Amino acid sequence: MENKKPWYLRKKILYFICIVTPPIGYIVLVTNLKKFKQEEKINFLTISTIMTAIWVLKFLPKNIELYVWCLILAIIIGNFILKHFKRTK
């Protein structure tokens, strides 16, 4: 029989925990990193890190939060433009 994971380490439940309560999801991930394959680790940690960063923005003053969102948007647009120019060459 296959080695089953606990309910809190199943893919859909872990994504749900990471999106709804990012700090708890991050703690669950970090304490159980050895139980995941390398690709799963990267995917889960990426989602959890992004969601935790967005969650932390709630505690910043509004003007700083606006600057951070503008920075994120600038990075995304810059990344899109760079990829577009690399493809055309």
N, C-alpha and C positions, 0 to 999 in steps of 0.2 A: 504494500500500500504506500501511497505517496506521503511524503512528509508534509503535513498540513500546517499552515501558519495560524497563529491566534487571530481572533476576529478583528482585533485592532490593527493588525498588520496586513490585512487584505487591501487590495489596490483601491477599490471604490471608497471604502470606509476611511482609509488613510488620506485620500484626496479630500474627502468631505471634512475631516478633522483639520487638515492643513488650511482649507479655505475658510471655514467657519471660525475656528479658534486657532490662529496661526502659532501662538507661543506654545500651546499644548501639543500641537502637531509637530512642531520643531523638536520639542523635548522627546516625544515618542520616537521620532526619526533618529535623533542623535544617539539615544540609548540603545537602539536596535540596528545600527548600521551594519553590523556583521551578518545580519540575516538576509540582506538584500544583495542582488547581483550588482555589478558595477554600473550598468546602464540604469537600473532602477534607482540606485543611490543618487545618480546625477539628476534624474527627472524629479524625484521627490524633493531633493534638497533645493533644486531650482525653484519649483513651485512654492515650497515653504518659505524660502528666503524672500521671494518677491512679495508674497502675501504678508509676511511679517513686516517687511519694510513699509508696505501700504498701511498696515494696521497701526504701526508706530506713528505714522503721519497724523493720526487722529489727535495725538497728544501735543502736537506743535501749535504755536500760535498761527492764526489764519494767514498772516502775511508771509511767514516763512514757508508754510505749507504751499502757498501759491508759487513761490520761487522753486521749490522742490519739484512740483508738478511740471512747471515750465522746463526745468532741466531735463526731466525724464522725457518729455515730449520732444525736446531738441535732440536728445540722444537717439530716440527712435527714428525721427525724421532724417537725421544725419546718417544713421546706419542704412536706412532705405536708399538714400541718395548714393552713398558709396557703393552699395551692392549693385545698383542700377548702372553706374558708370563702369564698374568692373565687368559686368555682363556685356556691355556694348563694345568693349575693346577686343 
